[in-house]
Amino acid sequence: MAGTVRAADETFEEHRGLLFAVAYRMLGTAADSEDAVQDAWLRWSAADRSDVRDPRGYLVRITTNIALDRLRGARARRETYVGPWLPEPMLTAPDVADDAERAESVSMALLVVLETLSPLERAVFVLKEAFGYPYAEIAAALDRSEASVRQLGTRARRHVAARRPRFAAAGAERRAATDRFLDAVMGGDVNRLMEILAPDVTLWTDGGGKVRAALRPIVGAERVARFIGAVAGAPYAGVAAADMRMRRADVNGRPGLVIEGPERTISAVTVELDEAGRVEAIHMVSNPDKLGALDAGRELAVPRL
């Protein structure tokens, strides 16, 4: 019996990173994803595993369905969220930002678009596009017919494509453009910012009603530059400007900026580029409830297809 339990533990731990990665793309927060993985462990440990021939597929299936249930409950809570709701930022390895497909699969911009899908559409899109599962396996995981799953996948792809035009900048090009933006932010250079921002750039700030943030997206280069200029070098989230430290980090598959105080992370910033290499979207997460993964230095695994 002890050997069987130990084998079950080892099997689960072997796939824990994958299960978290699936749950995170479904739920958008590290805390909820970890809870989903823990629930998956409880079901796995209590299940009759004698006829489980594919532990990986079985674990992905139960994790996906747990995440689906959690997502349905979360959607109602997010409707009353104060200001824009953004996913919880997570660190990613530098090589992820240099791989356009992997970087896109965890980008803030894509995760925001996935929030607009139905839970089932999101599950199909995540399993198919991010992890390469065939429709037959997805249908089995979701207890749906393969035909209906294909329809869900088609709708999801069209929806994402309409709201998330993909500009596949090379990793080096993206990093250089992002560095120019970060230099301007860190230097408080509003004029330089105006040169880097696209005319219709949009800034989303997520403070969750707990720290100062714009309650609606800010649109337009001049307005965005003014906002950044106003907050740069000023006290924020109870931390004096002199006590803040800005550092570059790879966040959600993008070169980004992490702002830290003496004891905790204060904010994380990522950007998206247009075809001219200008910044067209900025995502700034400052809600302290969403910065735990950065505080812990936790890195999100982004598997290759």
Salt bridges, closest charged atoms under 4 A:
GLU13 OE2 - ARG16 NH2 3.01
GLU34 OE2 - ARG16 NH1 3.27
GLU34 OE1 - ARG298 NH1 2.86
ASP39 OD2 - ARG70 NH2 3.17
ASP69 OD1 - ARG72 NH1 3.30
ASP95 OD2 - ARG102 NH1 2.92
ASP95 OD2 - ARG304 NH2 3.63
ASP99 OD2 - ARG304 NH1 3.05
GLU104 OE2 - ARG164 NE 3.11
GLU104 OE1 - ARG254 NH2 3.20
GLU115 OE2 - ARG78 NH1 2.65
GLU115 OE2 - ARG122 NH1 2.67
GLU121 OE2 - ARG155 NE 3.12
GLU129 OE2 - ARG157 NH1 3.69
GLU146 OE2 - ARG150 NH2 3.14
ASP179 OD1 - ARG248 NE 3.13
ASP183 OD1 - ARG248 NH2 2.40
GLU195 OE1 - ARG192 NH1 2.70
ASP206 OD2 - LYS290 NZ 2.58
GLU222 OE2 - ARG226 NH1 3.22
ASP250 OD1 - ARG175 NH2 3.08
GLU260 OE1 - ARG245 NH2 2.37
GLU260 OE2 - ARG247 NE 2.90
GLU272 OE1 - ARG164 NH2 2.75
GLU272 OE1 - ARG174 NH1 4.00
GLU272 OE2 - ARG254 NE 3.01
ASP274 OD2 - ARG278 NE 3.04
ASP289 OD2 - LYS210 NZ 2.20
